[in-house]
Amino acid sequence: MQCNSTRREWLWKTAAGISGAYLAGPRLRADAPAAPVAVARCKTYDSGELLPTMQAMFDRLGGLGRLVKGKTVAVKINLTGSPTYRIGYLPLEDTHYTHPHVIAAAAHLMAKAGARRIRILESPWSTADPVEEYLLRANWEPRDILGAAPDVEFENTNYLGQGKKYSRMTVPHGGYIYPAFDLNHSYQDCDVFVSIAKMKEHATAGVTLSMKNCFGMTPCTIYGSGAGVDEPSLVPKGGRTMVHSGNRQPSKSAPPEKDPTTPRQDTWRVPRTVVDLISARPIHLAIVEGIKTMTGGEGPWIREDLKPAAPGVIVAGTNPVSTDAVSMAVMGFDPMAVRGTPPFEVCDSTLKLAEDVGLGTRDLSRIEVIGTPIHDVRFDFAAIRKARRAGPPPRMGIRG
């Protein structure tokens, strides 16, 4: 027992230096690809401003047609936490949910570019209810999204859903933690995968952008605290505690962790799991929406000095690592930051871990920023964070 404890302590202290190359972990890559990232100022969710802004961004990236024409598109949105969690009386979409107008605008523009089918995906907190019902509880009108284009549909990916079986999706680089995942069929039954995230800080992962948004792909019937032991539970029960803490393994029907002796800290596990997920299910288009958001964390359950914010910006790109790097710069953070430096004071950088396995570069000198210059839209989350961190330390988030 003492030997294991010492070994884990050593891993914890040196995790940033070895960048996750734990035991037979992924081979490090210095040639991570770069791709242009579009940045645009957008002050409101009014369609008269939002639609042309997003259209111009996609045009600068080479046009949506080359990505989606004639194809089935899966869009992962972010509805983290129960609709009962709010900052004061503000609508959820003005603080921590992906805004429905952004979702609808993206669907409309994809259909205009020739998408054959658009499936909006999310794993609402511990429920098998249709996504439409969840949206109604958030005071949204699902028809506003369903009617944005022909052949738009929702699917709750927190369980088997409309599929007959889960899809086994393998991590090409072997995985930091998981070698493969069993996911809802929608993540495999698509030609193009899009992540639409809210621009936010995150108590466990430092920031939550297009990559961290995909943590919610894992179905709680397999990776939840109430998941079945031998087989997936029929309905999701509880949150993704096992992924955060490693207190148990997924249902035996799914691949287990590579090594259950690795650190059990969520600040070590969550960034690595995210990289494993987006390796298994690559992101073709990343959209980070920061028109309105919040500072202090990913949702109202974080016990910090949470404040609504209106950066008035959207970031988009075809490489999620580069897109998140530019998003971090817009937030006033250094995308080259590592564990021990803001915003990764207590966690590993998802961007660095993704770069190390060759998913993309976080080096701004290698990323072409097109559209509005970063300095023209910078909203200094970093300065706000520094002032806030002068007070008591925050509590860790657990909602995913």
C-alpha positions in Angstrom: 0.0 0.0 0.0 2.8 2.4 0.9 4.5 1.6 -2.4 1.4 2.4 -4.4 0.9 5.6 -2.5 4.5 6.8 -3.2 4.2 5.9 -6.9 1.0 7.8 -7.3 2.5 10.8 -5.5 5.4 10.7 -7.9 3.0 10.6 -10.9 1.0 13.5 -9.6 4.1 15.7 -9.2 5.5 14.8 -12.6 2.4 14.6 -14.7 2.9 18.0 -16.3 6.5 17.2 -17.3 5.7 13.8 -18.9 2.5 15.1 -20.5 0.6 11.9 -19.8 3.1 9.5 -21.2 2.4 7.2 -18.3 3.9 3.7 -18.6 3.0 2.5 -22.1 1.1 5.7 -22.8 0.7 7.6 -26.1 3.8 8.5 -28.1 4.5 12.2 -28.0 4.1 14.2 -31.2 6.0 17.4 -32.1 4.4 17.7 -35.5 0.8 18.4 -34.4 -1.2 19.9 -37.3 -2.3 23.5 -37.5 -5.4 24.9 -39.1 -6.8 28.4 -39.5 -9.2 29.7 -36.8 -11.9 32.3 -37.5 -12.7 35.0 -34.9 -15.6 37.4 -35.0 -17.2 40.0 -32.9 -20.9 39.4 -32.3 -22.6 41.4 -29.6 -26.1 39.9 -29.7 -28.1 36.7 -30.5 -30.3 38.6 -32.9 -30.5 36.7 -36.2 -29.8 39.9 -38.1 -26.3 39.9 -36.6 -25.7 36.3 -35.7 -26.5 34.6 -39.0 -24.3 36.8 -41.2 -21.5 36.7 -38.6 -21.4 32.9 -38.6 -21.8 32.7 -42.3 -18.8 35.0 -42.8 -16.7 32.9 -40.4 -17.5 29.6 -42.1 -16.8 31.2 -45.5 -13.4 32.3 -44.2 -12.7 28.7 -43.2 -13.4 27.5 -46.7 -17.1 27.2 -46.6 -19.4 24.7 -44.9 -20.3 23.0 -48.2 -16.9 21.1 -48.3 -17.6 19.7 -44.9 -21.4 19.0 -44.8 -22.8 18.7 -48.3 -24.8 15.5 -48.7 -23.8 14.3 -45.3 -25.2 13.5 -41.9 -24.0 16.0 -39.3 -23.9 15.3 -35.5 -23.8 18.4 -33.3 -22.8 18.1 -29.7 -24.2 21.0 -27.6 -23.6 21.9 -24.0 -26.5 21.8 -21.5 -24.4 21.1 -18.4 -26.3 20.8 -15.1 -30.0 20.7 -14.3 -32.2 23.5 -15.7 -32.9 24.5 -12.0 -29.3 25.7 -11.6 -29.2 29.4 -12.5 -27.2 32.6 -11.7 -29.9 34.8 -10.2 -32.8 35.0 -12.6 -30.7 34.9 -15.8 -31.6 32.5 -18.6 -29.4 29.5 -18.7 -28.3 30.3 -22.2 -26.9 33.7 -21.1 -24.6 32.1 -18.6 -23.6 28.4 -19.1 -25.8 26.6 -21.8 -25.0 26.8 -25.5 -27.4 29.4 -26.7 -30.4 28.0 -28.7 -30.0 30.8 -31.4 -26.4 29.7 -32.0 -27.6 26.1 -32.3 -30.4 27.0 -34.7 -28.1 29.3 -36.7 -25.5 26.6 -37.2 -28.2 24.1 -38.2 -29.7 26.6 -40.7 -26.3 27.3 -42.3 -25.4 23.7 -42.5 -28.7 22.8 -44.3 -28.1 25.8 -46.6 -24.7 24.3 -47.4 -26.3 21.0 -48.3 -26.3 18.9 -45.1 -28.6 15.9 -45.6 -29.4 15.4 -42.0 -28.6 17.2 -38.7 -28.8 15.5 -35.4 -28.5 17.6 -32.2 -26.9 15.6 -29.4 -26.6 16.0 -25.7 -26.6 13.8 -22.5 -28.8 15.8 -20.1 -28.0 15.4 -16.5 -29.0 12.0 -15.2 -32.1 11.5 -17.4 -33.4 9.4 -20.3 -36.0 12.0 -21.1 -36.1 13.3 -24.7 -33.8 16.3 -25.2 -36.9 18.3 -26.2 -38.4 17.8 -22.7 -35.2 19.0 -21.1 -35.3 22.1 -23.3 -38.8 22.8 -22.3 -37.7 22.8 -18.6 -35.1 25.3 -19.5 -37.8 27.5 -20.9 -36.7 26.9 -24.5 -38.9 26.1 -27.5 -37.5 23.0 -29.2 -39.3 23.9 -32.4 -37.1 26.9 -32.8 -34.2 24.5 -33.4 -36.1 21.8 -35.1 -37.6 24.3 -37.5 -34.2 25.9 -38.4 -33.7 23.5 -41.2 -35.2 20.4 -42.8 -34.3 17.0 -41.2 -33.2 18.3 -37.8 -33.6 15.9 -34.9 -32.5 15.6 -31.3 -31.1 12.5 -29.5 -30.4 12.0 -25.8 -27.0 10.2 -25.9 -27.0 9.5 -22.2 -28.2 6.0 -22.9 -29.0 3.6 -25.8 -31.5 6.0 -27.2 -32.8 5.2 -30.7 -30.0 2.7 -31.4 -30.1 -1.0 -31.0 -26.6 -1.2 -29.5 -23.8 1.0 -28.3 -21.0 1.8 -30.8 -17.5 0.8 -29.9 -15.1 3.7 -30.8 -11.4 3.0 -30.4 -8.8 5.6 -29.4 -6.2 5.5 -32.2 -3.2 6.5 -30.0 -4.0 3.8 -27.5 -5.5 6.1 -24.9 -4.3 7.9 -21.9 -6.9 6.3 -19.7 -9.4 4.5 -21.9 -8.4 2.5 -25.0 -12.0 2.7 -26.4 -15.5 3.8 -25.5 -19.0 2.4 -25.9 -21.1 5.4 -27.0 -24.5 6.1 -28.3 -24.8 5.2 -32.0 -25.2 8.8 -33.1 -21.5 9.5 -32.5 -20.6 6.9 -35.1 -23.6 7.2 -37.4 -22.5 10.5 -38.8 -20.2 11.8 -41.5 -19.3 15.1 -39.7 -19.0 15.8 -36.0 -19.4 19.3 -34.7 -18.9 20.6 -31.1 -20.7 23.8 -30.2 -19.4 25.0 -26.8 -19.8 27.9 -24.4 -16.7 29.9 -23.6 -16.2 29.3 -19.9 -13.7 28.5 -17.2 -13.9 25.1 -15.5 -13.2 24.1 -11.9 -11.7 20.7 -12.8 -10.2 21.3 -16.3 -9.3 25.0 -16.2 -11.4 25.9 -19.2 -14.2 24.2 -21.0 -14.2 24.9 -24.8 -14.8 22.7 -27.8 -12.8 19.7 -26.6 -14.1 19.6 -23.0 -17.6 19.9 -24.3 -17.2 16.3 -25.5 -16.8 14.9 -22.0 -20.6 14.6 -22.0 -20.5 12.0 -24.8 -20.0 9.2 -22.3 -23.4 7.6 -21.5 -24.2 7.4 -17.8 -25.7 3.9 -18.3 -22.1 2.7 -18.7 -19.9 5.5 -17.2 -22.3 6.8 -14.5 -22.4 6.2 -10.8 -25.5 4.0 -11.2 -24.3 2.2 -14.3 -24.8 -1.6 -14.5 -21.9 -3.8 -13.4 -22.0 -6.5 -16.1 -24.2 -4.7 -18.7 -25.3 -1.1 -19.1 -28.2 0.0 -17.0 -31.4 0.6 -19.0 -31.6 4.3 -18.0 -28.9 6.7 -16.7 -28.5 7.0 -13.0 -26.3 9.6 -11.4 -23.4 11.5 -12.9 -20.0 10.5 -14.3 -18.4 10.1 -10.9 -16.4 7.1 -12.1 -14.8 9.1 -14.9 -13.9 11.9 -12.5 -12.7 9.8 -9.5 -12.0 6.4 -10.9 -13.8 4.8 -8.0 -15.0 2.0 -10.3 -14.8 0.7 -13.8 -17.4 1.0 -16.6 -19.9 -1.7 -17.1 -18.0 -4.9 -18.0 -19.5 -4.9 -21.5 -17.3 -1.8 -22.2 -13.5 -1.6 -22.3 -12.1 -0.9 -18.8 -9.3 1.5 -18.0 -5.8 0.6 -19.2 -4.3 0.9 -15.8 -6.4 1.3 -12.6 -3.4 2.2 -10.6 -3.0 5.7 -12.2 -3.9 8.8 -10.2 -7.5 8.9 -9.1 -7.7 12.8 -9.0 -10.3 14.3 -11.3 -7.8 17.1 -12.3 -5.6 14.4 -13.7 -8.3 12.1 -15.2 -10.7 14.5 -16.8 -8.3 16.2 -19.2 -6.9 12.8 -20.3 -10.4 11.3 -20.8 -11.4 14.3 -22.9 -8.4 13.7 -25.2 -9.2 10.0 -25.4 -12.8 10.9 -26.4 -12.0 13.4 -29.1 -9.4 11.0 -30.5 -12.0 8.2 -30.7 -14.6 10.7 -32.1 -12.7 13.4 -34.0 -14.2 16.9 -34.2 -14.5 18.3 -37.7 -15.8 21.7 -36.8 -15.4 23.4 -33.4 -17.5 26.5 -32.5 -16.9 28.3 -29.2 -19.7 30.8 -28.4 -18.8 33.6 -26.1 -21.5 36.2 -26.9 -22.8 35.9 -23.3 -21.3 33.6 -20.7 -20.1 33.6 -17.1 -16.8 33.9 -15.2 -15.8 31.7 -12.3 -16.6 28.2 -13.6 -18.7 26.1 -15.8 -22.0 26.4 -13.9 -23.9 28.0 -11.0 -23.0 25.0 -8.6 -19.4 26.2 -8.5 -18.9 28.0 -5.1 -16.9 31.0 -6.5 -17.8 34.6 -7.1 -19.7 33.8 -10.3 -20.5 36.7 -12.6 -22.4 37.0 -15.9 -20.2 38.2 -18.7 -20.7 39.4 -22.3 -17.5 39.0 -24.3 -19.4 39.4 -27.6 -17.3 37.0 -29.6 -17.4 33.7 -31.5 -14.5 31.5 -32.4 -14.6 28.6 -35.0 -12.2 26.3 -36.7 -11.7 22.9 -38.2 -9.1 21.8 -35.6 -10.4 21.8 -32.0 -7.0 22.1 -30.4 -6.2 25.3 -32.4 -9.7 26.6 -31.9 -9.5 26.2 -28.2 -6.0 27.8 -28.2 -7.3 30.9 -29.9 -10.3 30.9 -27.5 -8.0 30.8 -24.5 -6.1 33.8 -25.9 -9.4 35.6 -26.4 -10.0 34.9 -22.7 -6.7 36.4 -21.7 -5.0 33.1 -21.0 -1.8 31.6 -22.5 -2.7 28.5 -24.5 0.9 27.3 -23.8 0.2 27.2 -20.1 0.9 24.0 -18.2 -0.1 22.6 -14.8 0.6 25.1 -12.1 -0.1 28.2 -14.2 -3.5 29.9 -14.9 -6.0 28.5 -15.8 -4.4 25.1 -15.0 -3.3 25.9 -11.5 -4.4 22.4 -10.2 -5.0 20.4 -13.4 -3.3 19.3 -16.5 -3.9 21.2 -19.8 -6.2 19.4 -22.1 -4.7 21.4 -25.0 -1.1 20.1 -24.2 -2.3 16.6 -23.8 -4.1 16.8 -27.1 -1.1 18.4 -28.8 1.2 15.7 -27.4 -0.7 12.9 -29.3 -0.8 14.9 -32.5 -4.4 16.2 -32.5 -3.5 19.8 -33.2 -1.2 22.7 -32.2 -1.8 25.1 -29.4 1.0 27.3 -30.5 -0.4 30.7 -31.7 2.6 31.4 -33.8 1.6 28.4 -36.0 -2.2 29.2 -36.1 -3.5 31.6 -38.8 -6.2 33.8 -37.1 -8.6 35.1 -39.7 -11.3 37.7 -39.2 -11.1 39.9 -36.1 -7.7 40.1 -34.4 -7.6 38.5 -31.0 -6.6 41.8 -29.3 -9.7 43.5 -30.6 -12.1 41.0 -28.9 -10.1 40.0 -25.8 -12.2 39.7 -22.7 -9.9 39.3 -19.8 -11.1 36.2 -17.9 -7.5 35.9 -16.7 -7.5 39.2 -14.9 -10.9 38.5 -13.4 -9.7 35.1 -12.3 -6.5 36.6 -10.7 -8.6 39.0 -8.6 -11.1 36.3 -7.7 -8.3 33.8 -6.7 -7.0 36.3 -4.2 -9.9 35.1 -2.0 -10.6 31.6 -0.6 -9.9 28.6 -3.0 -12.8 27.3 -5.1 -14.6 24.1 -4.7 -14.2 21.6 -7.5 -17.0 21.1 -9.9 -18.6 17.6 -10.5 -21.2 18.1 -13.2 -19.0 17.3 -16.1 
